[in-house]
């Protein structure tokens, strides 16, 4: 083995060992735990069994749980992209002296805990909140309920994930050049055509990165669905918590955690293929 390769391997070895210690080994233990069984008191029974996985594949509740989690995460990702893209594009085109201030303003919500922001949305979306009061002012006799349901979860997570999406979009706008837009406009392209044929293709790397980040965070989010869902919205993260802490069924919680990892792996694989396709 060449000396350079040996040096590179020696430099990578500490990182590999740390990764094995803090990630691979716990994940292996989690996977092994999913092949155990627990009694009603939460004590793990001896032996390895497929009963937990068989229950998950045969019970329609878990299939609907995975489906709802993915669908809601995709909806949140799409709404976050729609809300964040114009802001990120505006910041990218802003004069240099304003960019830093605008970026700080966009990421400033991250300085506030997600728990506090979620409670804030509970107040805003509640029956006595400003949105319900505004709808009543417009003449609506009974305002639609926007908390303790899927609507509240989607609205809350969309706002909470917007700073991450904006940062990812700005980071992926490196290929966007104003001169290309000016050239397309000088050749007679209308503004929408310029956006569709020039701006959108050049910003696809940022869009894919932001969607990946938002989707992963939405699928694994716990606090916001738990509070804004009010126990009525069942998602993977909330069900893992209930199985591990409330019912003390650690094998089911471990199996659901593996399902989340599989979803993450599928999302990363899809992102990698799409990234290579648009590169």
Secondary structure, DSSP 8 states (H G I E B T S, - for coil): --HHHHHHHHHHHHHHHHHIIIIIHHHHHHHHHTTS-B-TTS-B-SS--SHHHHHHHH-HHHHHHHHHHHHHHHHHHHHHHHHHHHHHHHHHHS-HHHHHHHHHHHHGGGGS-HHHHHHHHHHHHSTTSHHHHHHHHTT-SS----SSSHHHHHHHHHHHHHHHHHHHHHHT-TT--HHHHHHHHHTT--HHHHIIIIIHHHTHHHHHHHHHHHHHHHHH--HHHHHHHTT-S--HHHHHHIIIIIS--HHHHHHHHHHHHHHHHHHHHHHHHHHHHH-
